[in-house]
Every structure is written in C-alpha cells, then in structure tokens.
C-alpha cells in the first residue's frame, strides 16, 4: 500500500482527497500547513505528495525546495488555483513533477500518481 501525504489547508478538499484515495487503497495522511507537513516528513517519506501552494504559513513550494535540497524527492503533484504560466513554471522549477490547476479531474490526478500506485 502506498503512502500519500496531502498538504492542503481547505478541509473539504483535503477530506475529499483522503476519501477517494483511501478508496483506491492508498494510505493517506493530511496536513493543513507547512508546519504539519514538516512534522509528517520527519516521521517518514511518503510515496507521493499532493501539495497546495496557498497555505496559512507560507507557499507549499517550500516543501518542494526542502526535499530537493535534502536530495530526497518523492513524486510531488501541486494542486493549486494559481494558474498563471509563471506560477506553473515556478512550481515545476521548485521540484514539482506535475502542476494541476484546481478544479481538477480526479481521474487525471489518479493517472499522474501511477508511479506510486499500490501493488
């Protein structure tokens, strides 16, 4: 079973992602802030990260940069309402593997998680 860390401050979106991913046999942990995400990452690395940019304590891309600097990087999928091409480029340059603009199609998201698919 693969472990997905969802870093999202909007509770409705976070709970939706938890529900649908658990129904796909993923183990899901959620964090609503950078601080919570860092606490989860200290315990262990997930198989993939779903990351919002607009968090109450900073830009979610900080997590991308930190993981990249540490030399570890599970697949990171940014899920953001920020759709300006410069913002998308910034997300990919920070280390994100995919940048998906909200609202998103769950099946599209699931297909991008394929390297972290449960066995």
N, C-alpha and C positions, 0 to 999 in steps of 0.2 A: 504494500500500500504506500503510495506516495504522499508526502507531507507538503502542503501548500500553506504559505504564510500570506494572509490577506491583510494589507495595510491600507485601511480605508476608514475615514472618520465619519462618513454618513452611515448610520446604523442600519438603515433599510437596505442599502446596497451591500454592506458587509454581511448581514444576515441572509440576504438572497444568495450571495456567492457561497456562503457556508452551506446553506441548504442544498443548492444544486450540485456543488462539488462533492459533498458527502454522499449524495445520491449516485454519484459516479465513482464511488469507492475511494475517494481521497480522504486523507486526514487533514483537517483544516484548523488552523489557529488564526485568530484575528487580533489586530492591533489598531487602535484608533489614533495613534500618534507616533512620532518618531521615537520617543522615549520607550513606549511599549514595544515597538518593533525591535529596538536595540536590545531590550531585555529578552525577548524571544530568541534573537540571534545569538546571544551569549550562551543559551542553553544548547543550541544545535542549529545547524544549517538546514533549511528546508530544501526540498527538491525543486521548488519554483516559488517565485514571489509575485504576487499581484499587488501593484503599488499605485496609490493615488498620489498626485502631486500636491494638492492643496490640503495640507494637514495643519492642525492648530498650532503646532510648534515648529513649522518650517516646511520646506519643499521636500517632497518624498524622494526627489533625485539625490538628496544627501545620502540615502541608503545605498543607491547605485554606486556612487563615488566611493563610499566607505568600503563596500565589498570589493570593488575593483582594486582599490589601493591595497587591501589586505591580500589580494591575489586569489580570492575565492569569489566565485560568482555563479550562483545557481541561475537558471534562466529567469529573467526579470521581465514582466509584462506590465507596462504602465497603462493604467486605466484612468483617463483624465478627460475633463471637459475642455481643457486647454488644447485648442486645435489649430492655432496659428502655426504655419510651417516652421517658423523659427523655434517655437516651443517644442515641436515634434523633433526637430533636428537636435535641439539641446538635450532632450531625453535620450535619444539614441547615442549621442556623443558621451553622455554620462555613464553609459554602460547598459542601457535597456536593450533587450533583444527584440522587443515588439512595443509599439506605441499604439494603443487602441483608444479611439475617441468615444466618449460617452455621448449619447446612449449607445450601447454595444449589443451585438447579437451574441447570445451565449454560445451557440454552436461554433461561431467564429473563434471565440475565446477558447473554447474547449479544443478546437483543432490546433491552436497555437501552443497548447500545453502538451502536445503529443510526445515530446521527448520525456516528459515527466509522467506519462500515462502509467497507471497502475498495471502491474503484471498479472 
